[in-house]
Amino acid sequence: MQLEPLITAGLAFFGTVLAVAAGLWQWRRTRAREAGDMFRTRRVEALQEVWTALTDMEERLRTQVMQGDPDNQMASLQYQDQIARINMLLLRQSPFLLEDEQDLAQRYVYRLIEINTMIRVGPQDRALEDATAMGRGDSGWWNTTQQQPPQASVVAYAATDLQRLRREFGGRYSAVVQGLTP
């Protein structure tokens, strides 16, 4: 008869320990899920910020090329400042970006710099002037027997690669926003 209270107390103690362990496990799971959700939210914000910076820079370059901006702002310090801001943004957001996303963003910027450089070098070089005209849709070299400017193939390759990078980075951004990738 003395054993019965001891067994009852032991079962109560075991039940209490089991309930505390289950509660602790559930609390840790909830905290981990909340931390994961917070990280995912921050990751989406980081990708959005980088995507916006990259596309703004590309839009600015395209607008300038199409308008034939005479003061050549893309060659100015403002343009260099924008590149520096994007690089600092990539540094600041690096904890939330995967390594391949950082690489995509850096190659995106590199292609924009390459295209801008080839287009803005200046009208003193007739071949580059033709390449710039080609970028605006004026393909005089195509309608005549003139030789294709050597820079045209470089700009065409860079533009094609830029489109591929935009699709890749945009696809990754879209997948993360939809919750399809970590």
Secondary structure, DSSP 8 states (H G I E B T S, - for coil): --HHHHHHHHHHHHHHHHHHHHHHHHHHHHHHHHHHHHHHHHHHHHHHHHHHHHHHHHHHHHHHHHHT-TT-GGGSHHHHHHHHHHHHHHHHHGGGS-HHHHHHHHHHHHHHHHHHHHHHS-TTSHHHHHHHHHHTT--HHHHSS----HHHHHHHHHHHHHHHHHHHHHHHHHHHHTTS--
